[in-house]
C-alpha cells in the first residue's frame, strides 16, 4: 500500500522515561515508580509518575511530533497535567478517562500553532496519503500491536504515531514498544493492521503539511 516508501525522521519517546526498561515494566518485573529516570517526566514524585506513565501514550506521540518540528516540549507528566486542565483527560478516583480527541486537538493546535485534525472514522487506506503530505498520524490501536503476529482481544486503547510507510508495512513509533524490536519505525504489515486498528485517530501537521 503506497508504492513509494515514505519515512519521516521523527525522534522517539517511550511513555516511560527509561525506554530500555519497557519489557520489565510491562511484565511486572519492575514497578514503574522504580524507573530511575522518572524525574525527567516532570512528575512531583515516583507515585505520580507511575500513575501517569501507563496513560500518556498520547502525550508521547505528541511530544515526538513536536520535537520533529523543532518545538521544545515539557516532560510527559507535565504535558498530561496541561491536557488534563484542557479537558482532554478526565481524572477519576481510580483512573483517567481519555485521551479525548476533540479537546486534545483544539489545545494542541492553539498551544503550538500546529494543525491537529480529529478523524472519528479513518480507514487504513487513507493513512499513506496523510504521511505523503508530510503529516504524522496518531492511531488508536490495541497495545499488543508491539507484537503484530498476535491476535488481539479487541481494537484500540493505545496510541501510536505513524511516521512512514512502505508497500508492505506501516511504520510506527510505539510508546510502549519493545526496544530494538517495536519502538522506533516498527514495521506493521498492512494486512495485520486492521486486527489492531480502531478506525480513528488524529493527524498532526505544520506549515501547510
Backbone as CSV, one residue per row, in Angstrom:
resi,resn,N_x,N_y,N_z,CA_x,CA_y,CA_z,C_x,C_y,C_z
1,UNK,0.856,-1.191,0.000,0.000,0.000,0.000,0.891,1.240,0.000
2,UNK,0.714,2.100,-0.978,1.627,3.216,-1.111,2.914,2.737,-1.751
3,UNK,3.001,2.811,-3.086,4.113,2.193,-3.804,5.455,2.852,-3.530
4,UNK,5.453,4.162,-3.238,6.698,4.872,-2.963,6.902,4.982,-1.462
5,UNK,7.970,4.376,-0.935,8.190,4.434,0.518,8.360,5.873,1.006
6,UNK,7.815,6.159,2.166,7.949,7.458,2.823,8.316,7.202,4.277
7,UNK,9.327,7.911,4.752,9.716,7.772,6.151,10.156,9.108,6.704
8,UNK,9.476,9.593,7.736,9.824,10.859,8.368,10.785,10.591,9.529
9,UNK,11.838,11.394,9.608,12.837,11.240,10.666,12.309,11.896,11.939
10,UNK,11.648,11.115,12.747,10.968,11.623,13.937,11.675,11.098,15.180
11,UNK,12.003,11.961,16.137,12.599,11.484,17.396,11.647,10.515,18.093
12,UNK,12.209,9.613,18.880,11.383,8.624,19.572,11.319,8.919,21.065
13,UNK,10.133,8.750,21.630,9.956,8.777,23.082,9.034,7.641,23.489
14,UNK,9.459,6.900,24.483,8.585,5.935,25.133,7.663,6.684,26.099
15,UNK,6.588,6.036,26.522,5.763,6.645,27.559,6.374,6.449,28.940
16,UNK,7.393,5.612,29.016,8.221,5.519,30.217,9.557,6.166,29.903
17,UNK,10.126,6.888,30.859,11.357,7.623,30.581,12.516,6.697,30.233
18,UNK,12.553,5.528,30.827,13.609,4.559,30.516,13.076,3.584,29.475
19,UNK,13.258,3.933,28.201,12.699,3.113,27.130,13.236,1.689,27.146
20,UNK,14.471,1.523,27.588,15.067,0.187,27.609,14.419,-0.721,28.645
21,UNK,13.702,-0.133,29.601,13.102,-0.924,30.681,11.645,-1.294,30.417
22,UNK,11.120,-0.930,29.253,9.706,-1.196,28.971,9.340,-2.674,29.142
23,UNK,10.118,-3.632,28.638,9.733,-5.038,28.843,9.618,-5.408,30.314
24,UNK,10.519,-4.893,31.147,10.463,-5.210,32.572,9.244,-4.578,33.238
25,UNK,8.910,-3.359,32.830,7.745,-2.690,33.417,6.456,-3.374,32.984
26,UNK,6.353,-3.701,31.707,5.132,-4.350,31.221,4.936,-5.730,31.835
27,UNK,6.031,-6.433,32.078,5.926,-7.783,32.642,5.704,-7.775,34.146
28,UNK,5.913,-6.619,34.784,5.779,-6.538,36.238,7.061,-6.834,36.989
29,UNK,8.140,-7.120,36.255,9.416,-7.361,36.936,9.958,-6.092,37.589
30,UNK,9.524,-4.948,37.056,9.940,-3.658,37.602,8.711,-2.769,37.719
31,UNK,8.537,-2.149,38.873,7.437,-1.212,39.038,7.776,0.104,38.346
32,UNK,6.776,0.731,37.781,7.015,1.989,37.077,7.642,3.032,37.992
33,UNK,7.245,3.035,39.255,7.803,4.026,40.172,9.289,3.815,40.447
34,UNK,9.806,2.652,40.049,11.232,2.375,40.218,12.043,2.704,38.970
35,UNK,11.404,3.295,37.965,12.121,3.778,36.794,13.124,4.834,37.270
36,UNK,14.414,4.636,37.064,15.399,5.580,37.606,15.352,6.961,36.970
37,UNK,14.683,7.095,35.829,14.616,8.390,35.155,13.255,9.071,35.332
38,UNK,12.492,8.634,36.322,11.132,9.135,36.493,11.081,10.660,36.571
39,UNK,12.099,11.277,37.171,12.082,12.719,37.400,12.094,13.527,36.105
40,UNK,12.540,12.924,34.986,12.574,13.643,33.715,11.177,13.926,33.173
41,UNK,10.190,13.238,33.703,8.812,13.390,33.229,8.145,14.667,33.715
42,UNK,8.721,15.289,34.739,8.076,16.434,35.362,7.178,16.052,36.519
43,UNK,7.105,14.762,36.833,6.291,14.314,37.969,6.873,14.829,39.281
44,UNK,5.990,15.040,40.249,6.438,15.527,41.548,7.088,14.426,42.370
45,UNK,6.701,13.191,42.122,7.257,12.072,42.868,7.049,10.789,42.066
46,UNK,7.689,9.678,42.470,7.538,8.432,41.717,6.102,7.947,41.612
47,UNK,5.291,8.216,42.631,3.900,7.746,42.594,3.118,8.450,41.493
48,UNK,3.299,9.761,41.362,2.613,10.485,40.289,3.097,9.999,38.927
49,UNK,4.394,9.771,38.821,4.950,9.260,37.569,4.345,7.904,37.224
50,UNK,4.290,7.005,38.209,3.760,5.666,37.958,2.303,5.735,37.497
51,UNK,1.511,6.613,38.121,0.105,6.748,37.742,-0.032,7.150,36.282
52,UNK,0.702,8.179,35.872,0.532,8.717,34.538,1.256,7.910,33.478
53,UNK,2.339,7.233,33.844,3.164,6.582,32.817,2.395,5.547,32.010
54,UNK,1.400,4.928,32.614,0.593,3.936,31.897,-0.437,4.590,30.992
55,UNK,-0.579,5.914,31.074,-1.696,6.587,30.420,-1.269,7.682,29.443
56,UNK,0.019,7.855,29.222,0.479,9.004,28.434,1.002,8.617,27.057
57,UNK,0.471,7.561,26.474,0.888,7.212,25.113,0.591,8.362,24.153
58,UNK,-0.542,9.046,24.354,-0.877,10.177,23.501,0.083,11.334,23.676
59,UNK,0.498,11.578,24.914,1.466,12.648,25.174,2.814,12.308,24.546
60,UNK,3.187,11.033,24.580,4.444,10.622,23.951,4.378,10.838,22.439
61,UNK,3.241,10.496,21.832,3.083,10.727,20.387,3.174,12.207,20.061
62,UNK,2.497,13.040,20.841,2.539,14.479,20.606,3.952,15.011,20.788
63,UNK,4.633,14.574,21.819,5.998,15.047,22.075,6.921,14.693,20.903
64,UNK,6.774,13.490,20.374,7.592,13.095,19.226,7.332,14.004,18.027
65,UNK,6.061,14.276,17.767,5.709,15.131,16.634,6.244,16.539,16.825
66,UNK,6.064,17.083,18.014,6.511,18.453,18.261,8.028,18.581,18.131
67,UNK,8.753,17.626,18.658,10.209,17.687,18.540,10.648,17.530,17.082
68,UNK,9.899,16.758,16.329,10.181,16.619,14.898,10.127,17.971,14.198
69,UNK,9.222,18.836,14.651,9.076,20.156,14.046,9.856,21.241,14.776
70,UNK,10.700,20.850,15.711,11.607,21.802,16.333,11.108,22.485,17.587
71,UNK,9.998,22.032,18.138,9.491,22.619,19.368,10.171,21.993,20.586
72,UNK,10.430,22.806,21.592,10.832,22.269,22.888,9.565,21.912,23.648
73,UNK,9.556,20.737,24.254,8.331,20.277,24.903,8.581,19.953,26.374
74,UNK,7.554,20.100,27.202,7.671,19.708,28.601,7.773,18.193,28.731
75,UNK,8.049,17.731,29.949,8.048,16.300,30.227,6.646,15.724,30.084
76,UNK,6.572,14.404,30.018,5.298,13.742,29.715,4.239,13.979,30.791
77,UNK,4.626,13.941,32.053,3.628,14.170,33.108,3.224,15.638,33.135
78,UNK,4.166,16.536,32.878,3.821,17.952,32.766,2.819,18.163,31.640
79,UNK,3.053,17.525,30.508,2.095,17.600,29.397,0.738,17.036,29.804
80,UNK,0.750,15.907,30.492,-0.515,15.286,30.901,-1.320,16.219,31.792
81,UNK,-0.661,16.887,32.720,-1.368,17.842,33.585,-1.971,18.973,32.755
82,UNK,-1.220,19.449,31.780,-1.707,20.536,30.931,-2.943,20.108,30.159
83,UNK,-2.918,18.912,29.602,-4.070,18.448,28.826,-5.217,18.013,29.732
84,UNK,-4.934,17.648,30.962,-5.997,17.426,31.940,-6.755,18.723,32.167
85,UNK,-6.016,19.822,32.346,-6.653,21.125,32.539,-7.433,21.557,31.301
86,UNK,-6.992,21.099,30.122,-7.661,21.470,28.869,-8.876,20.596,28.570
87,UNK,-9.136,19.593,29.404,-10.298,18.734,29.213,-10.058,17.514,28.358
88,UNK,-8.795,17.265,27.996,-8.500,16.096,27.166,-8.386,14.812,27.988
89,UNK,-8.259,14.953,29.286,-8.345,13.833,30.223,-9.374,14.194,31.282
90,UNK,-10.017,13.189,31.845,-10.917,13.380,32.979,-10.422,12.475,34.104
91,UNK,-10.016,13.057,35.191,-9.447,12.300,36.305,-10.564,11.690,37.137
92,UNK,-10.465,10.408,37.376,-11.389,9.693,38.251,-10.633,9.226,39.487
93,UNK,-11.373,8.782,40.493,-10.725,8.317,41.719,-9.804,7.142,41.452
94,UNK,-10.198,6.304,40.499,-9.427,5.097,40.246,-8.715,5.114,38.900
95,UNK,-8.677,6.269,38.238,-8.002,6.292,36.952,-8.296,7.557,36.172
96,UNK,-8.217,7.430,34.843,-8.364,8.574,33.948,-9.182,8.161,32.737
97,UNK,-10.091,9.033,32.298,-10.759,8.863,31.017,-10.006,9.695,29.986
98,UNK,-9.734,9.132,28.848,-9.038,9.900,27.814,-8.033,8.997,27.127
99,UNK,-7.398,9.508,26.178,-7.332,10.862,25.663,-8.600,11.177,24.854
100,UNK,-9.209,12.334,25.149,-10.402,12.758,24.444,-9.958,13.637,23.282
101,UNK,-10.227,13.173,22.074,-9.569,13.742,20.904,-9.883,15.209,20.650
102,UNK,-11.140,15.617,20.741,-11.502,16.982,20.354,-10.782,18.032,21.207
103,UNK,-10.872,17.968,22.539,-10.131,18.969,23.322,-8.623,18.816,23.201
104,UNK,-8.149,17.588,22.966,-6.721,17.397,22.730,-6.284,18.159,21.489
105,UNK,-6.982,17.947,20.376,-6.614,18.588,19.118,-6.745,20.106,19.217
106,UNK,-7.797,20.564,19.858,-8.018,22.011,19.986,-6.881,22.661,20.784
107,UNK,-6.512,22.052,21.891,-5.468,22.642,22.723,-4.105,22.557,22.045
108,UNK,-3.806,21.421,21.404,-2.514,21.277,20.733,-2.368,22.308,19.620
109,UNK,-3.429,22.516,18.848,-3.380,23.482,17.756,-3.181,24.903,18.278
110,UNK,-3.886,25.242,19.343,-3.788,26.591,19.907,-2.443,26.814,20.580
111,UNK,-1.961,25.807,21.288,-0.741,25.957,22.098,0.503,26.064,21.232
112,UNK,0.573,25.275,20.142,1.788,25.234,19.330,1.579,25.725,17.899
113,UNK,0.385,26.170,17.585,0.077,26.647,16.240,0.374,25.578,15.195
114,UNK,-0.099,24.376,15.466,0.016,23.274,14.520,-1.377,22.901,14.031
115,UNK,-1.418,22.088,13.004,-2.682,21.551,12.526,-2.945,20.226,13.230
116,UNK,-4.078,20.119,13.858,-4.459,18.882,14.536,-5.912,18.598,14.195
117,UNK,-6.149,17.522,13.478,-7.499,17.208,12.997,-7.924,15.830,13.481
118,UNK,-9.088,15.792,14.095,-9.649,14.540,14.592,-10.328,13.795,13.455
119,UNK,-10.078,12.487,13.385,-10.723,11.630,12.394,-11.476,10.532,13.137
120,UNK,-12.768,10.755,13.328,-13.579,9.768,14.017,-13.747,8.490,13.223
121,UNK,-13.624,8.624,11.911,-13.622,7.468,11.021,-12.415,7.601,10.102
122,UNK,-11.488,6.712,10.257,-10.250,6.752,9.489,-9.979,5.353,8.963
123,UNK,-9.793,5.228,7.668,-9.543,3.918,7.080,-8.047,3.668,6.949
124,UNK,-7.692,2.412,6.889,-6.296,2.043,6.670,-5.786,2.654,5.371
125,UNK,-6.633,2.678,4.355,-6.227,3.158,3.034,-5.911,4.655,3.018
126,UNK,-6.459,5.404,3.953,-6.223,6.844,3.988,-4.882,7.215,4.612
127,UNK,-4.335,6.342,5.420,-3.146,6.702,6.206,-1.951,7.088,5.336
128,UNK,-1.598,6.308,4.291,-0.429,6.688,3.492,-0.532,8.082,2.891
129,UNK,-1.723,8.483,2.486,-1.888,9.800,1.881,-1.522,10.921,2.834
130,UNK,-1.920,10.786,4.085,-1.554,11.808,5.073,-0.038,11.853,5.273
131,UNK,0.584,10.700,5.344,2.036,10.657,5.502,2.738,11.243,4.284
132,UNK,2.212,10.995,3.095,2.780,11.560,1.875,2.727,13.091,1.900
133,UNK,1.726,13.639,2.566,1.572,15.096,2.656,2.491,15.716,3.707
134,UNK,3.234,14.886,4.422,4.113,15.400,5.470,3.503,15.383,6.853
135,UNK,2.287,14.875,6.962,1.647,14.794,8.271,2.132,13.558,9.028
136,UNK,1.927,13.570,10.325,2.099,12.408,11.177,0.720,12.021,11.698
137,UNK,0.514,10.744,11.977,-0.835,10.277,12.305,-0.820,9.496,13.613
138,UNK,-1.565,10.004,14.588,-1.792,9.265,15.827,-2.932,8.290,15.577
139,UNK,-2.678,7.011,15.816,-3.654,5.967,15.530,-4.061,5.242,16.799
140,UNK,-5.339,4.998,16.944,-5.846,4.200,18.058,-5.747,2.723,17.700
141,UNK,-4.927,2.000,18.457,-4.686,0.579,18.195,-4.703,-0.187,19.510
142,UNK,-4.770,-1.498,19.409,-4.625,-2.307,20.619,-3.147,-2.356,20.994
143,UNK,-2.823,-2.267,22.299,-1.412,-2.224,22.694,-0.589,-3.429,22.277
144,UNK,-1.226,-4.538,22.011,-0.470,-5.724,21.592,0.075,-5.597,20.182
145,UNK,-0.132,-4.454,19.538,0.455,-4.227,18.219,1.976,-4.284,18.282
146,UNK,2.544,-4.173,19.487,4.001,-4.320,19.618,4.464,-5.699,19.160
147,UNK,3.526,-6.638,19.077,3.809,-7.980,18.564,2.763,-8.269,17.481
148,UNK,2.983,-7.769,16.257,1.925,-7.802,15.236,1.521,-9.186,14.757
149,UNK,2.248,-10.228,15.159,1.834,-11.585,14.789,0.735,-12.116,15.705
150,UNK,0.449,-11.399,16.790,-0.547,-11.861,17.749,-1.956,-11.528,17.273
151,UNK,-2.933,-12.143,17.907,-4.343,-11.835,17.652,-4.867,-11.112,18.891
152,UNK,-5.155,-9.806,18.793,-5.568,-9.044,19.970,-7.003,-9.374,20.369
153,UNK,-7.346,-9.127,21.645,-8.719,-9.363,22.092,-9.686,-8.274,21.645
154,UNK,-9.155,-7.198,21.101,-10.006,-6.096,20.649,-9.173,-5.096,19.878
155,UNK,-9.768,-3.935,19.605,-9.079,-2.875,18.877,-9.089,-1.602,19.721
156,UNK,-8.049,-0.798,19.566,-7.992,0.471,20.273,-7.470,0.340,21.680
157,UNK,-7.433,1.480,22.382,-6.971,1.518,23.760,-5.549,2.024,23.930
158,UNK,-4.863,2.263,22.828,-3.463,2.687,22.874,-3.205,3.546,21.638
159,UNK,-2.267,4.492,21.761,-1.947,5.368,20.638,-0.509,5.170,20.192
160,UNK,-0.331,5.052,18.883,0.994,5.016,18.269,1.061,6.139,17.248
161,UNK,2.276,6.483,16.833,2.464,7.549,15.864,2.967,6.966,14.557
162,UNK,2.159,7.075,13.507,2.585,6.621,12.179,3.554,7.634,11.605
163,UNK,4.742,7.147,11.213,5.805,8.037,10.739,6.253,7.721,9.309
164,UNK,5.725,6.663,8.718,6.125,6.324,7.365,5.404,5.087,6.873
165,UNK,5.687,4.749,5.610,5.071,3.545,5.053,5.927,3.013,3.916
166,UNK,5.774,1.736,3.667,6.355,1.045,2.526,5.215,0.305,1.836
167,UNK,5.467,-0.311,0.685,4.389,-1.084,0.068,3.838,-2.194,0.969
168,UNK,4.657,-2.690,1.886,4.247,-3.836,2.698,3.926,-3.496,4.146
169,UNK,4.405,-2.344,4.637,4.296,-2.053,6.065,3.911,-0.604,6.337
170,UNK,3.224,-0.409,7.458,3.108,0.901,8.085,4.216,0.996,9.120
171,UNK,4.883,2.136,9.191,5.964,2.340,10.143,5.454,3.202,11.292
172,UNK,5.564,2.709,12.509,5.043,3.430,13.668,6.105,3.559,14.738
173,UNK,6.064,4.700,15.429,6.769,4.858,16.694,5.771,4.462,17.781
174,UNK,6.094,3.424,18.523,5.173,2.890,19.521,5.665,3.230,20.928
175,UNK,4.935,4.069,21.680,5.374,4.466,23.014,5.515,3.321,24.011
176,UNK,4.876,2.188,23.733,5.033,1.041,24.630,5.633,-0.159,23.902
177,UNK,6.386,0.120,22.842,7.038,-0.959,22.110,8.252,-1.503,22.837
178,UNK,8.764,-2.624,22.340,9.949,-3.250,22.915,11.207,-2.688,22.268
179,UNK,12.251,-2.406,23.057,13.468,-1.821,22.495,14.117,-2.726,21.458
180,UNK,14.532,-2.112,20.360,15.189,-2.850,19.297,14.263,-3.713,18.467
181,UNK,12.976,-3.716,18.809,12.021,-4.581,18.112,10.827,-3.786,17.595
182,UNK,10.162,-3.077,18.482,8.899,-2.453,18.084,8.713,-1.051,18.669
183,UNK,9.815,-0.346,18.903,9.704,1.029,19.381,9.789,2.026,18.233
184,UNK,10.911,2.049,17.533,11.183,3.061,16.515,10.895,2.519,15.109
185,UNK,10.063,3.248,14.373,9.736,2.853,12.994,9.440,1.361,12.901
186,UNK,8.652,0.886,13.847,8.284,-0.529,13.881,7.432,-0.872,12.661
187,UNK,7.736,-1.978,12.040,7.027,-2.395,10.833,5.769,-3.192,11.200
188,UNK,4.632,-2.669,10.804,3.354,-3.363,10.998,2.821,-3.724,9.614
189,UNK,2.734,-4.997,9.282,2.230,-5.367,7.950,0.829,-4.810,7.709
190,UNK,0.601,-4.320,6.492,-0.711,-3.749,6.185,-1.835,-4.739,6.452
191,UNK,-1.576,-6.014,6.151,-2.655,-6.988,6.340,-2.941,-7.256,7.808
192,UNK,-1.969,-6.942,8.692,-2.170,-7.161,10.126,-2.828,-5.965,10.805
193,UNK,-2.633,-4.769,10.267,-3.090,-3.561,10.937,-4.573,-3.567,11.300
194,UNK,-5.486,-4.020,10.434,-6.902,-3.969,10.801,-7.259,-4.766,12.052
195,UNK,-6.457,-5.757,12.419,-6.741,-6.509,13.644,-6.611,-5.635,14.890
196,UNK,-5.773,-4.613,14.823,-5.458,-3.778,15.981,-6.098,-2.392,15.920
197,UNK,-6.321,-1.905,14.718,-6.697,-0.512,14.485,-8.184,-0.291,14.715
198,UNK,-8.521,0.730,15.523,-9.907,1.008,15.867,-10.598,1.923,14.856
199,UNK,-9.874,2.341,13.808,-10.507,3.149,12.773,-10.688,4.605,13.136
200,UNK,-9.832,5.127,14.012,-9.899,6.545,14.378,-8.501,7.039,14.762
201,UNK,-8.348,8.345,14.730,-7.050,8.905,15.066,-7.043,10.410,14.912
202,UNK,-5.834,10.966,14.966,-5.631,12.408,14.845,-4.447,12.643,13.928
203,UNK,-4.638,13.482,12.909,-3.499,13.869,12.056,-2.894,15.149,12.596
204,UNK,-1.563,15.211,12.541,-0.817,16.366,13.020,0.037,16.897,11.875
205,UNK,0.027,18.197,11.687,0.822,18.791,10.625,1.245,20.200,10.990
206,UNK,2.109,20.766,10.164,2.602,22.126,10.409,2.992,22.747,9.076
207,UNK,2.818,24.048,8.976,3.270,24.777,7.799,2.662,24.304,6.503
208,UNK,1.367,23.968,6.551,0.699,23.525,5.342,0.788,22.020,5.107
209,UNK,1.565,21.309,5.937,1.633,19.849,5.777,0.396,19.201,6.350
